[in-house]
Amino acid sequence: MDLEGKKIGFVLTGSFCTFNKVLPKMKEILKMGADILPIMSFNSYNLDTKFGKSKEFIDEIEEMTGKRIIHTIIDAEPIGPKQMTDIMIIAPCSGNTMAKLACDIIDTPATMAAKSHLRNNRPLVIAPSTNNGLSGNAENIGKLLNRKNYYFVPFRQDNPITKPRSIVFDAEYIIKTLEYALDGEQISPILI
């Protein structure tokens, strides 16, 4: 499946340490001819961290996509009814966001965008990045893996020595995962 002409909702949540891996993939997807609708969670839109200033990320994403970032629940709600996306990716997808999706808690722009998009039975791709993926969030990952229209970017243990329960997606698989998900398939292997 080619990404050219596809309308891709691209959601960033608060795993700030992976933004430097995600933004180059966003550029690559745009070069492939896709149309990206940028969306950010409350935290990713508003917080400055040791990984960068939110304003700098916002400016870079808006300049790259040519669109204003959706960053409120109200602005995210029309995504489904207006059929604004063919596929959506949450990259990075924090443990907090995965837990909310698994429990159907819709209280952020990220979770509202996902819920609204899913009403059209279109694929939602999750790129997990969380310090508790091999502990408290493992159950939530399992729930999402068993839901229709959810697909995962392959992930691995982040740092087995200092963060033994942490997992992170492999950015090199983002584009392939999107392509597979558009064909209704989960890329394999999911654990690398």
Rosetta blueprint (number, residue, H / E / L):
1 M L
2 D L
3 L L
4 E L
5 G L
6 K L
7 K E
8 I E
9 G E
10 F E
11 V E
12 L E
13 T L
14 G L
15 S L
16 F H
17 C H
18 T H
19 F H
20 N H
21 K H
22 V H
23 L H
24 P H
25 K H
26 M H
27 K H
28 E H
29 I H
30 L H
31 K H
32 M L
33 G L
34 A L
35 D E
36 I E
37 L E
38 P E
39 I E
40 M E
41 S L
42 F H
43 N H
44 S H
45 Y H
46 N H
47 L L
48 D L
49 T E
50 K L
51 F L
52 G E
53 K L
54 S H
55 K H
56 E H
57 F H
58 I H
59 D H
60 E H
61 I H
62 E H
63 E H
64 M H
65 T H
66 G L
67 K L
68 R L
69 I L
70 I E
71 H L
72 T L
73 I H
74 I H
75 D H
76 A H
77 E H
78 P H
79 I H
80 G L
81 P L
82 K L
83 Q L
84 M L
85 T L
86 D L
87 I E
88 M E
89 I E
90 I E
91 A E
92 P E
93 C E
94 S L
95 G H
96 N H
97 T H
98 M H
99 A H
100 K H
101 L H
102 A H
103 C L
104 D L
105 I L
106 I L
107 D L
108 T L
109 P H
110 A H
111 T H
112 M H
113 A H
114 A H
115 K H
116 S H
117 H H
118 L H
119 R L
120 N L
121 N L
122 R L
123 P L
124 L E
125 V E
126 I E
127 A E
128 P E
129 S E
130 T E
131 N L
132 N L
133 G L
134 L L
135 S L
136 G L
137 N L
138 A H
139 E H
140 N H
141 I H
142 G H
143 K H
144 L H
145 L H
146 N L
147 R L
148 K L
149 N L
150 Y E
151 Y E
152 F E
153 V L
154 P L
155 F E
156 R E
157 Q E
158 D E
159 N E
160 P L
161 I L
162 T L
163 K E
164 P E
165 R E
166 S E
167 I E
168 V E
169 F E
170 D L
171 A H
172 E H
173 Y H
174 I H
175 I H
176 K H
177 T H
178 L H
179 E H
180 Y H
181 A H
182 L H
183 D L
184 G L
185 E L
186 Q L
187 I L
188 S L
189 P L
190 I L
191 L E
192 I L
